């Protein structure tokens, strides 16, 4: 199995493998072009999103600047997803976002992580866990969603929260670490 194939298995792989770095560098040109587009270039932005993202439903909008390791190659958006300024994704594996979900400014979705063992980190090892965000969610400004987390439908994540564990459907969750404070 190649290092590139291991990216989606949860296994350790070397993120600096030439096959990974070459493809990633090519994709960054699309992201650069998206971030340099003018506000009145809606058609250009939409076309770039359709080329960059794994899936993008109707009515989606990402406010530049947008930051992503793979320019959204492994990002799956349902319909009418809205992302405010500075959405940052470490899309080293898949991120799934349901219809009508909103992201406040400066939200981070991070699928990549590194071993605790410092020797393995020094050797350039990494592993990834997918993120799943349900339909009709609201992820508040500055929230961070960590690898492997699932957020249920209709849930609200408070601003500045660090989501380290799964959040069920229909709740408000806040804090560091993020925890459910009430049902909706």
FENGI-V658877 format. One line per field, one symbol per residue. ss: DSSP state (@ for helix, = for strand, . for the rest). psi: psi as a letter, one per 40 degrees, with the letter a starting at -180 (. if undefined). burial: I if it has 16 or more other C-alpha atoms within 10 Angstrom, else O. A space follows every 10 residues. Layout:
ss=???
psi=???
burial=???
//
This chain:
ss=..@@@@.... ..==...@@@ @@@@@@@@@@ @@@@@@.... .@@@@@@@@@ @@..==.... ==...===.. ....===... .==...==== ....===... .==....=== .==....@@@ @@..====.. ===....==. ...==....= =....==... .==...=... ====.=..== ===.
psi=hidddedeee iiiheehddd dddddddddd dddddeiide fddddddddd ddidihiiei hhhiihhhdf fedfhhhaif hhhaifhhhg feaihhhiif iihiifihhh eiiiidhddd ddefiiiihi hhhaifihhi heihhiheih hiieihhihe ihheiihiif ihhiihihih dii.
burial=OOIIOIIIOI OIIIIOOOOI OOOIOOIIOI IOOIIOOOOO OOOOIIOIIO IIIIIIOOOI IIIIIIIIII IIIIIIIIII IIIIIIIIII IIIIIIIIII IIIIIIIIII IIIOOOOOOO OOOIIIIIII IIIIIIIIII IIIIIIIIII IIIIIIIIII IIIIIIIIII IIIIIOOIIO OOOO
//
